[in-house]
Amino acid sequence: MTPKVVISHLPNYQLPITNYQLPITNSHFLYWELFQDLLSYKSSKPGFFEKPGLYIFF
């Protein structure tokens, strides 16, 4: 099964992950870096985060 990160809400674009499946390792820092990249992408794509949840599949 493909690992999945689910971010169900993003108040002020912080990173409260309320439901996720990740290995308990330092690899979550890689996901954080990806999330920062997505925030940069969002700034160039208005409406990118307007849906209730953000789903990232790996």
Phi and psi restraints in degrees (value plus and minus 20) as a CYANA .aco file:
   2 THR   PHI     -92.9   -52.9
   2 THR   PSI     110.8   150.8
   3 PRO   PHI     -78.3   -38.3
   3 PRO   PSI     126.3   166.3
   4 LYS   PHI    -156.0  -116.0
   4 LYS   PSI     116.2   156.2
   5 VAL   PHI    -130.0   -90.0
   5 VAL   PSI     107.2   147.2
   6 VAL   PHI    -141.5  -101.5
   6 VAL   PSI      98.7   138.7
   7 ILE   PHI    -129.5   -89.5
   7 ILE   PSI      88.0   128.0
   8 SER   PHI    -104.8   -64.8
   8 SER   PSI     -39.3     0.7
   9 HIS   PHI    -175.5  -135.5
   9 HIS   PSI     132.1   172.1
  10 LEU   PHI    -153.8  -113.8
  10 LEU   PSI      44.1    84.1
  11 PRO   PHI     -82.9   -42.9
  11 PRO   PSI     104.7   144.7
  12 ASN   PHI      38.2    78.2
  12 ASN   PSI       2.3    42.3
  13 TYR   PHI      36.7    76.7
  13 TYR   PSI      12.8    52.8
  14 GLN   PHI    -101.1   -61.1
  14 GLN   PSI    -190.7  -150.7
  15 LEU   PHI    -146.9  -106.9
  15 LEU   PSI      45.1    85.1
  16 PRO   PHI    -104.9   -64.9
  16 PRO   PSI      84.4   124.4
  17 ILE   PHI    -108.7   -68.7
  17 ILE   PSI      88.8   128.8
  18 THR   PHI    -114.0   -74.0
  18 THR   PSI     -32.2     7.8
  19 ASN   PHI    -174.8  -134.8
  19 ASN   PSI      95.5   135.5
  20 TYR   PHI    -173.8  -133.8
  20 TYR   PSI     139.5   179.5
  21 GLN   PHI    -148.3  -108.3
  21 GLN   PSI      90.1   130.1
  22 LEU   PHI    -162.5  -122.5
  22 LEU   PSI     130.9   170.9
  23 PRO   PHI     -83.4   -43.4
  23 PRO   PSI     125.4   165.4
  24 ILE   PHI    -102.0   -62.0
  24 ILE   PSI      56.4    96.4
  25 THR   PHI    -162.4  -122.4
  25 THR   PSI    -198.3  -158.3
  26 ASN   PHI     -93.7   -53.7
  26 ASN   PSI     -20.9    19.1
  27 SER   PHI     -84.7   -44.7
  27 SER   PSI     -38.5     1.5
  28 HIS   PHI     -84.8   -44.8
  28 HIS   PSI     -41.6    -1.6
  29 PHE   PHI     -86.1   -46.1
  29 PHE   PSI     -51.2   -11.2
  30 LEU   PHI     -85.0   -45.0
  30 LEU   PSI     -59.1   -19.1
  31 TYR   PHI     -85.7   -45.7
  31 TYR   PSI     -56.9   -16.9
  32 TRP   PHI     -81.9   -41.9
  32 TRP   PSI     -63.2   -23.2
  33 GLU   PHI     -82.4   -42.4
  33 GLU   PSI     -59.8   -19.8
  34 LEU   PHI     -83.1   -43.1
  34 LEU   PSI     -60.5   -20.5
  35 PHE   PHI     -82.0   -42.0
  35 PHE   PSI     -61.0   -21.0
  36 GLN   PHI     -80.1   -40.1
  36 GLN   PSI     -60.2   -20.2
  37 ASP   PHI     -82.2   -42.2
  37 ASP   PSI     -58.4   -18.4
  38 LEU   PHI     -86.8   -46.8
  38 LEU   PSI     -55.7   -15.7
  39 LEU   PHI     -83.0   -43.0
  39 LEU   PSI     -60.6   -20.6
  40 SER   PHI     -82.6   -42.6
  40 SER   PSI     -60.8   -20.8
  41 TYR   PHI     -83.9   -43.9
  41 TYR   PSI     -60.4   -20.4
  42 LYS   PHI     -80.2   -40.2
  42 LYS   PSI     -56.9   -16.9
  43 SER   PHI     -85.1   -45.1
  43 SER   PSI     -43.2    -3.2
  44 SER   PHI    -118.7   -78.7
  44 SER   PSI     -25.3    14.7
  45 LYS   PHI    -150.6  -110.6
  45 LYS   PSI      63.5   103.5
  46 PRO   PHI     -75.3   -35.3
  46 PRO   PSI     118.8   158.8
  47 GLY   PHI      70.3   110.3
  47 GLY   PSI     -21.1    18.9
  48 PHE   PHI     -83.0   -43.0
  48 PHE   PSI     -54.1   -14.1
  49 PHE   PHI    -127.1   -87.1
  49 PHE   PSI       1.2    41.2
  50 GLU   PHI     -98.3   -58.3
  50 GLU   PSI     -31.2     8.8
  51 LYS   PHI     -98.7   -58.7
  51 LYS   PSI     138.1   178.1
  52 PRO   PHI     -81.6   -41.6
  52 PRO   PSI     -50.7   -10.7
  53 GLY   PHI    -153.8  -113.8
  53 GLY   PSI     133.9   173.9
  54 LEU   PHI    -132.1   -92.1
  54 LEU   PSI     103.1   143.1
  55 TYR   PHI    -132.5   -92.5
  55 TYR   PSI     103.3   143.3
  56 ILE   PHI    -136.2   -96.2
  56 ILE   PSI     100.8   140.8
  57 PHE   PHI    -128.4   -88.4
  57 PHE   PSI     120.6   160.6
